[in-house]
Amino acid sequence: MNCRRPSIQARALFFGFAISSFPAIALAGGVPYQACGELVLTGGFPPCLLHIADDGTFVRVLDPGGFEPGDRVFVDGLVELNTASNCASSLTPNIQLTTIERCFAECGTLVAQNGCLRFESDRGGVFALDDTEGFVDGQRVFVNGNGTSGSVDCGGEALPLIAGNQIAACFEAFGRIVPEFGCPSLLTASGERYDLEFNSDFVTGDFVFAQGFIDPLFTGFCGKPWVRSNTTQAAFGGAGTIIEDETCGLAFRSDEGGFGQNFVLDNTDGFVAGDRVFVTGRIDAACATNPACPIAGCLRNNTIDPLISGCGTLEFGPANCAVVNFGAGEPSYQIEYLGNESFGSEIFVAGALVDSDPTCTANGAVIRHNLALPCIDTCGSFEPGFECTPLFFTDEGEILWLEDTGGFTVGDRIRVVGGRDGPCTSFCPFTCLRVNEVLRCEIVPGDISGDGAVDIDDIDGFVRVLLGLESDALLIELADVNFDTKADGGDVQLFTSIILGDA
């Protein structure tokens, strides 16, 4: 069956529309609005609860009737033409509700019980269907319907009836929105590509979990199999470290934004505490865990692979595939995602190293699920900050927030390699360096100040070391310019010669 999306009668949702375009009968009380969609709580101030219809139009709902943000509901009412709410700095029409109830565009399982074929929804609840169209017990199906109407007796149990429903085989997949010749599609974890009817607010690079049905008659906008009436939820993809927790056992701590959250994984695939890995998965924030286990949730059906990261040159490979060249003597790897980077540029790549047929390089591996960001490889020092601390002050004068401090702290001079991104968090306005590596800067004997040069700025620090007023092991090592394993008067003459340019 070609399962079609239920029609949506949603009109007059933006004040830019001319009032004269609506029937005169509607002007007195408002414009009729009937639509399935999702309740979404906006950010900003003041926050508002919006009903975002499947066609992208939206209204503000003042009384959700017990439903919460994230719930999918059918709204019936009148859009108020003479009032609007300021929602996150945008004028949004209000609605006077007549009806609000759950609506359906979701996957579930058909279960034969008590002489009935029941639809057990993934979103919770058990329902009767008007039409099962040949599907049988145990099958995963996708059901469309505008709410419920009455009930059906099932062995003495009254099941809400999804009246006038439409049904098809359930498509469900975790993947990532990636561009292909400028056209965004869903690249699944197993390597297939699909076009989604609705991307919601997701953009290229985002990891998502999508459910819907495959249109049997038409392909999508990018020429791929078309996933129709889909729901799209945020999923996880990122770098981090396997940790051992007393209550959680093995868990995954993401780097994410410098405030990594802990997740329990469906599988750790032999990795052990301390391993750096790249993980993807569907987020289950309500998974049953030990209350004492400090986790953000579970990652379901996760992938887990060794993390590979570094700076290299983005190049064309055979068959126009994208390749990152890490330099002379290093292998090149095919990557699946270019971000906004152009061929020939120096980019930072971090992703999952997986086995692959060597169609693009001589190397039998590919970097999947990767980040692709401008590369930063520079020295600097950690300094205290206000909104976020410590902050990394580069020698070039830039201020960065690092996802990983590498165990270093305020005052340490370090070298950092990573990818330049936007802000890590809403409260820390500085540029974020993603999946960064922290190293010691190359030691320059006599460079006590750590600015990369030996000059008069180093004299005070050198004298303090010789007088025994400094206990920092690195500064003592830097003052040992004659390399006799100790900083003392034997270093004075050579240090002076270096500053005067005589050595």
N, C-alpha and C positions, 0 to 999 in steps of 0.2 A: 504494500500500500504506500502511495506517496503521501506521507504524513505532512500536512500543511500546517502552517502557523495559524492559530485562531485569529480571526479578524479583530482589529483594535479600532474602536471608535473613540479617538482622542483628538479633540479639536480645541482651538483657542487657548493654547498653553503658553504662548509668548505674547507679551504686550505689544510687540512690534506688528502683530497682525491687525488689520483694519477691522474695527467693530462692525462696519457696514457689510462685511463679508459673512456675518452670521445671521441666521433667521431672526426676524423681529421678535418672534415668540420667546426666544431664549434670552433676550436682553434684560427682561425684568428680573429674573432670578439668577441668571448665569448661563454658562454654556455647558451642555451635557458632556461628561467625561466618563468613559468606561475603558479600563485598560488593565492588563496584567503587567506586573513589573516588580521591582525590588525596592524595599524601604532602605534608604541610605541616610546616615547621619553625616551632615557636612562638617568640615573642619572650620577653622576661623572663628570669628566672633561677630554676631552670636551664631551658635550652631543651629541648624534646622533639620527636621526630619522630612526628607523628600521622598515622594513616590516617583521613581524613574521608570517610565514605561518602556516596553520592549522596543518601541520605535525611537527612543531617545528623548522624548518629551517628558516634562516633569512638573509636579505641583508640590506645594507644601501641605503636609498632613498634620493637623493640630491634635487630633485624637486618633491614635493608631489602634484603639480598641483591643489592647492586649498584645498586639504584634510588636516585634522589636526590629532594630536595624539588622539587615541581612535576610529578613523573611521575604518570601515571594508572595505577593498578595494581589487580589483582584479588587480594584477600587471603582466604585460607582458613585457619582455625585455631580455637583454643579461647580464649575470654575467661577469664582467670584471676580467679576470684571472690574469692580471698583476698589478692590483692596489688593495689596501686595506686601510681602515680607522681605526685609533685607537679610538675605541669607548669604553669609560669607562674601559681603560686598556686592551682591547681585540681587536685583529685584526678582522675586519669584511669586507667581500667582498662588493664591490660597484656594482650597477646595472645601465646599460644604458637603460632607459625606452623607450618602444614603446607605451604602453598604461597603464593608471591607471584610474580605475573607481570603483564605488561602487559595492561590491558583497554582497550576501545575505546569511545569516544563522540566521534568526531572526523571532520572533513572530509578529503577527499582527492580524487584524480583517478583515473578508470579509464583504463588505458592498455593497448591491444591490442599484445601483443608475443610472438613465438615461439609463436603459436597459443593464447595464454592472455589472458584479460582480468584484468589485475593491478590491485590497489588500492594506489596510491602515496600514503601518508598524509602530511598536512601536518606531522605530528609526527615524521616519519622512518620509514623502513622500507617494504618492498614485501611485499604479502601476497596470498594467494589467498582467495576468498570462497566460502562454501557457496552463496550465492544472490545473483545480480546483478539479478534481477527486472526484466529488460527494459532496464536501463540499458546504455549503449553507450560505446565508446571516446571519450575526451575529456570526458565529463561529470563535473561536480563532484558528489560524493555524500557523504552522511553515513552512517557505519557504526557500528552498535552491536554489541558482542560481549564475552562474558566470557572474554577470553584467547584463546590459540591451542590447537589440538589437531592434532598431526601436521603433515604437510607435503604439498604437491602438486607433482609434477614439471611444470615449465614449460620445455620445450625444453632439458632437461638442468640447469635451475636448480631447486633445491628451495625452494619458497616456503612459509613458515609459513601454515597454514590457520586463518582465523578461523571456527571452527565455529559453526553455528547463528546466524550473523549476521543482523541486520536492516538494511535499507538504504532510504534516501529521498534526495530531492534536498537538497543542502547549502544551508542558510541561513547566511549570514555577513554581519555588518554591524558597523561601528563606530558608536558612538552614546553616549548619555548617559542615565542613569537620572533621569527627571523625574516629578513627580507630576502627575496630572490628576484633579481632583476628589478628591484624597486617595488616589488609587490609582497606585502607581509603575509606570511602563512604560519601555521603551527607545525613545528618540527618536533616530532615525538621523541621520547627517549630511545625508542627502537629504530629511529631513522626515517620513518615515513613522514610525508608532508600532507597537510590538509588545509583547506580554506575554511575559516570560521565565519558564520553569518554575522556574529556579534563579537567584537573584540573588547567591548565595554570601554574602560579607560586605559586598557593595557596597550603598551607600545613595544616596538621591536627591542628585543633584549630581555623582556619580562618572562619569568617562568610562570606557567599557569596550569590549572587542571580544568579540562573542558569536558562537558557532557552534552549530548544532543543526539541527532540521528543523521545518517548519511542520505542525502537526496539521491534517489535512484535514477532520476532523469537528467539532472543538470550538474555540471561542474561549477566550481566557484569562480570568483573574480580573477584568480591567478591560475586557473586551469587545473586545479587540484580537486580531489573529491570534496564535496561541499557538506560541511557539518551545519545542519539547520537547527533553528530554535535553541541554540546552545546556551548553556550557562557557563560562565568563565570565572574561576576563582583563583586568587593569588596562590602560588606555590613557592617552594624554596629552591634556590640553586646558589651555591656559594662555597667558599673555602673555609676551612677550619681545622680543628685538631681533635683527635680522639682522646677522651679523658677517662679516668677511672674515678667514679664517685662512690662513696661509701654506701649510699642508699639506692642510687640509680644503676650501679654497675657501670659497664661501658656506655658512654654517651658521646655525643658530638657537640663540641662548642664552636659555634660559628664565629668568624672574624667580625661579622657584620657591624659596620659603623664604629668599631672600637669598643662596643659594649656587647660582645658576643653572647648570644643566648644559648642555653643548653637544650638539646633535643635527644629524645630516645629514638633510635633507628629500628626499623623492621629487621635490617640485617647489617652487620659490620664486616662481613665477608673476609674474616681473618685478620683485619687490621687491629692493632693493639694501641694501648695508651701511649701518647706521644707522637703518633703518626700524623703527618699533615696530609689531608685528603680534600677532595672536592665531592660534595654531596648534593643530590637533587632529590626532591620528594614532595608528596602532597601533604600539606600541613593539617594535622588533626590536633587542634588546641584542647579538645575535651577528652583526650584519651585517658583511660583509667590507669593511674599510677599511684605509687606510694605518696601520700601527702607530704612526706618529709623529703621527697625527691625534687630538687629545685630545677624544674624544666619548664620551657615555654610550650611544649607539646611533643607530639610524635611526628616523625616523617614517615608516611606510609609508602610502601612500594618503592623505597628509595634506591637510587643507584649510589655507589661509592667507589671511587677510583683514586689512584695516587694523584696528588696535586703537582702540577708543573707550572712554573711561572718564570718570567724573565722578560727582558727587553730585546727586541730584534727588529728586523726590517720586514715590512709587509710586501710580499712579492706575488706575482702571478705564477701559478704552477701549471702543469699540463691540464688540458680541458678547462681552462679558465678558473681553476680552483684557487682559493686563497692559501698562501703559504707564509709562515713566519720563519725567517732565517736568523738564527741566534748567533751567527758569526763564524769565522774561519775555524775549522776543526770541530764545529758543533753540528749535530743533525738538524735538518729543517723539518717542520711539521705542518701538516694541513690543519687549518682551523675552520670552524663552522660559522663564526660570527665576526663581522668586521667593525661593528659599532659605527662611528662616524669617521673612521680613519680612512686615509687614501693610500693607494699603492705607492710604494717608494718611501713612505714615512716610517719613522722609528716609533714602534708601538710597544706597549706593555701588554703581555698576554698571560692570563692565569686560567687554568681549567683542568679538566679531567684527562689524564693520559690513558687512552684505551687502544687496544689492538685494532688494526684495520688493514684492509688490502692496500698495498702501496701503489695506489693509482695516481697519486699526486706528487709523491716524493719517493726516494729510494728507501725511506724509512717505513717500516711496517707498523706505524702508530699514528694516531691523530689526536689533536687536542679538542675535546668536545665540551659543550656548555660554557665556552670560554668568555671571559671578559676581554675587551679590546679597548684600551685607553691610551692617551698620550703617556709616554714614558718619562719618569723622573728618576735620575740616578745622580745623587749629589750628596755633598757633606754639609753638615751644620751642627746645631746643638739643641738640646732640649731646654726649654725655658718655661717658667710658670705662666699659666693663663688664668683667665677669669671664668668665662663660660665653660671652658674645658681645659684640662691640664693633664700632662705636660703638652706644650705645643712645640713643633719642630720648626726652628728658624734656620732656613737654608743660608749658605754663604752668599747666595744671589739676592737675599733680602726677602724671600717669600716666606709666609707663615702657613704651615700645613698641620692638619690633624691626622695622626696615623691610626690605622686599625690595629696595628700590633706594635707595641713599644719594645718588644724583644728583651724585656727585663731591664732596660736602661731607664734612667730617671733624670730629673732636672739637673742641669750642669754637665751632663755627659755629652761628649762630642762623638757624632756617629755619621755613618754613611747609610743612606736609605735608597732602596730600589723599589719602585711601585708604580701604580697607575693613577694618574690625576683624574679625579671625578668631581662631582658637585659636593655640597656639604654632606657630611656623614649623618648628621642629626639636625633636627629643627632648632635646637638651642645652641649649637656650635656652628657659627657662620663661616668658619674657615674651610678652605678646600680640603677635601678628603683624599688621602692616599690609600688606595685599596690593595689588599693582599700583599702588603709591603714586606720586604725583608730588611732587617736592621743589622748592619755590620759596623766594625770599627773602621774609621777612616785610616787611610795609609799614614803611618807615623813618619813625621818629618823631624829628625833630631834637632832640638833647639827650639821648635815651635811650641813654646809653652802656652801661648794664648790660643792655639788651635785654629788660627785663621789661614793656615796653609803656607805662611811665609815666616822666615826667621828675620826679625827686625827689632827695632827698639821697643816695640810693644811686648817683647818677651823678656826684657831685662829684669823687671820687678819679680816676675814669677821664677826666673832662673835663680835670682839671689835668695828668694824665700826657700827654694829647695835646698840650696847649699847651706843655709842657716838652720835647716832642720825644722822649718815652720810649715812644711807641706808633707802630708802623709799619703796623698793620692799616688798610688803605684804608677799610674800612667804618666803623671807629671814628673815623677822621679826618673822614669825610663826616658822621657823626652830630654831631660837635662843631662843625661849620660851621652854627651856628643862624641866622646872618644871610645865608646863601646867597651869600657873595661868593667862593666856590670855594676858600677857605682857612680853616684853623682857627687863630686867633690871638687877640690881646688884644681885637680888635674884637667878638668873640663873648661876652666876659665879661658885659657889662651885660645883654644880652638873655637869656643863660642864667640869670643870677641872677633876673631878673624872672619867667621861666617857673617856676622852682622856688618863688618866693614867691607865685605865682598872680597876678602883676600884668601878665602878657602872655598 
